[in-house]
Amino acid sequence: RILSGSLTEPITLVQKFQNGTVVEYPLPPNGYTQDVVFVVKVPDYPIVGNAAYKVTISVEWDDLAGRHFNRTAEEGFTVIEPGRTELIVTKEVTPLVVPVNGTLSVTITIRNDGEEAARNIEISDIYPEQFFELVSGETTFSRSILRAGETVTFSYILRAKMEGRAPIDRAIVEYIDETGSPRHTQSNPGGVVNIVMPSIKYEIKDRPEPYEIVGSYVVYRVSVRNEGSGVARNIEIIVKLPDTLMIVSVGEGCDIEETSNIVKFKVSELPPNEEKELYLELRPLTAGRYNITVTGATYYSPDGGTKYTFSIPEVEFRAMKPLAVRVMLTVVLVATVVIVAVLVVAITVGIRIGKPKPSIRRLGRKGFR
């Protein structure tokens, strides 16, 4: 673009006297005028991007002999587009899988990637209150100015209240741009948080019979299964055994404390829908009553922050010598026969008693004619 224009009057040498008289003289040899200032006004806003301008200044004059002269000078300059504010807002939620009573962090970052400052910045965020409660920080933030190239970050912490899938919405930022106009922008969505909870269930699959023979081998087997939605960590079951109940062998994950006859069954982690087994092969050494007692059963949430407990009922049995077993079985057999006989007699007598008695009819006298 070329800016053009011209002076309407010739340049002369002007001399002012103290009495106010002004005399104009032609420009003498080696004379010069005061600086001539050209003011160039460019548009307020170029159409797109930057604009380059060139100013051409031409000077023409005549000498005393009437000869005509001219000289030209050029000057260029560039007008850049006015700076703009450009706020980039990011939102990060970690972790995206959290147990009930576990915590997560929400971090919001605002960065000014423009050339001008943003003013009166107001940030507001929301979260699903049916799933979370605020335990630290604030969900709103304000700043008077955010200059070009500056970054500001704030965060808050939520605690999960219940199991489920919780979508995290966008953060909203309102500000004043370089022209003084109100603007707003949004962050990315925070994603979907899975709130999980492990749930350990047990099943006693094998146990000693109520009566076992001294010296026989018996099996105690318990299955633990995670029926929850989150990983169960650091599962531990502690089994206390009588001193005369010998531990013959144990399954995977079992540690034996021989001095106290205690077995500790440990599983570092158990994902949902998976199971592990506590297996013990035992042998009663003397006659008497035996109890297999679980003194502790615990596990933890996926983040290790919450401890859960469950209970497994006690298993009781008696160990008897072979002769005592035979005598007991004989007594049981005789008792069973007697009970059956009594029932048969009772049923038979009951049937007889329940029959109706025959009726006796009296015969009346008959007259003869």
Buried (B, 14 or more C-beta within 10 A) or exposed (E): EEEEEEEEEEBEBEEEEEEEEEEEEEEEEEEEEEEEEEEEEEEEEEEEEEBEBEBEEEEEEEEEEEEEEEEEEEEEEEBEEEEBBBBBBEBBBEEEBBBBBBBBBBBBBBBBEBBBBBBEBBBBBEBBEEBBEBEEBEBEBEBEEBEBEEEBEBBBEBBBBEBBEBEBBBBBBBBBBBEEEEBEBEBEEBBEBBBBBBBBEBEBEBBBEEEBBBEEBBBBBBBBBBEBBBBBBBBBBBBBBBEBBBBEEBBEBBEBEEEEBBBBBBBEBBEBEEBBBBBBBBBBEEBEEBEBBBEBBBBBBBBEEBEBEBEBEEBEBBBBEEEBBEEEEEEEEEEEEEEEEEEEEEEEEEEEEEEEEEEEEEEEEEEEE
